[in-house]
Amino acid sequence: MSKKIFIPIILSICYCCNSQKKTINKPSNIIEKTQFKIEKSEEQWKKDLTAMEFYILRQAGTERAFSGKYDKHFKPGLYVCSACDNPLYDSKFKYDSKSGWPSFDRGINNNIILDIDYNLGYPRTELKCKSCGGHLGHLFNDGPKNTTGNRHCVNSVALKFIPKKNEL
């Protein structure tokens, strides 16, 4: 008799414990799995990118704070993905976050996708190039309150700058 009562109780406890696991509410634009327009093998990416670009873009690395060439760069123009030239950020949305990385309050719509990154043991919103899937950086909600409130914290190595041509 005790076995008949014991087993259902154990099963009930296991079910309750599993149903109460913490879940993360993902924003609707977070990707689960996607096909990218540009797909290459790891060997091909290694041939096409510098060692640092490969580390940042393909292995989700991070450059040292205040070391990137675009941290204090504020010329008018366009920032594109250094792996595939996909337009990512307009310079008019760049600001000095004093974080040590180029920061933008928004990207170019539909050219950046969001993913969840657990590399530090907790979830962070990762920014990726929609065209090639390259890691750009992370999205934080500590940006300028008078605009979007967002901070796209991006590695300089993931970007290539195209200056705005003078208009006649």
N, C-alpha and C positions, 0 to 999 in steps of 0.2 A: 504494500500500500504506500509506503513512504517513497519508493522509487517512482510511482505513478504521479505523485504530487511534486517531487523534487525536480524531475526533468522539465515539466512545463514552466516551473518557476525559473529555472536556469535559462531556458529559451526566452522567456519574457524579459528577463534582465538583459540578456545579450541584445535582443531586438531594441529595447529602449536605449541602451548605451550607443548602439550604432546609429539610431535615428537622431541622437542628440549631438552628433559630431558637428563641429563648427564648419559652416560653409561660408564662402566668400561671395558676396553679391557682386557679380561682374557687370560693369557698364555694358550697354548693348553693343558698343563698337569694339569690344575685346574679341580677339579671334580665338577660335578653338584650333582650327587647322586650315591652312590655305595653300593654294597653288600660287606661286609667284610667276610673273611674266618671264623673269630671268632666273633660270635654274641651271646651276653648274655643279660639277663634282667638287669635293674638297680640294682635290689636286689642281683643278682648273682655277679655283679661287686663289689658291696659293701662288699660281703662276701670274695671275692678273693683278694681284694686290701686293703692296709692300707688306713686310712682316707685321708692322704696327697696324695697318689697315685690316689685315687678316685677323689679328688678335681682337681688335675692337668690333669690326663688322660681323665676323663669322663666329667668334668665340665669346661674344658679349663682354669683352674686356672694357676697362675704363682707363683713360689716360689720367696722369697725375693732375690734380687741381692746379690751376694757374700756369700750366705748361703748354696749352693749346694755342695755336696761332690765331684763332678767332675769338678768344675770350674777350679781349679789349678791342675788337675790330668792329667799327661802326660805319663803314662806307655803304652808300646805297647800292643795292643789287639783290641778287638771288643766291641762296645757298642750295646746292643740289647734292644728291648722294654721291660720295666719292667712288662708289663701286659701279653705279649704273647711270648717273646723271639725271635721275628722277628729281624734279623740282620739289624741295621740301619746305623751305622757309623764305619768306620775304624779309628783307632787312628792316622794313618799317615796323616789324613786330619783335625786333631784337631789343633787349634791354640789359643793363648791367645788374645782375642779381648779386654780385659780389661773392658768388659761390666758387668761382674759379673755372667755370665752364661756360661756353656760349649758352645764353638763355633766351628763349622766345616765349611770348605769351600764347602763341598759337602757331600751327603749321598750315601748310597749304592743304585745303580740304581734299580728302580722298587720296592723298599721296602718302599719308602716314597711317599705320595701323597700330593698335594697342594690343599688348599681350601681358600675361602675368608672369613675373620673374620671381622665383623662390631662391635665387642663388645665395642670399644672405640669411636664409632660414625663415623669412617672413615674406608675404606677398608685396611686390612693388609693381607699378604699372610701367611696362617696358615700351619704348617707342621703336618701331621698326619701319624700314622703307617698304612701301607697299609693292614696289616693282621687283626688288631682289631679296627682300626679307632681312636685309642687313640691320644689325643692332645699331641704333643711333644714341640712345641714352634712356632717360626715365622721365616720367611725368609726375610732377608734384603739385599740390594745391596751395603753394605759398607764393604764387606770383602776384603781380600788381592787382590790387583790389579794384582799381578804377577801370580795368579792362576785363579779362576773362578770369582772373584769379589763379590761372595756371602758370606753371613754369615748366617748359620743355627744356630739360637740362641735357645738353647734347655734347658729345665728344667732337672736338675740332677735326680729328682724323676722319670722322665719318662724313665730313662735309667738304665741298669744293665751292669756292666763291666765284660767282660770275658778276663782274661790276656792271652797274647800270650804264648804258650808253647815253651820252649827252644828247638831249633833245634839241633839235634846231628850231 
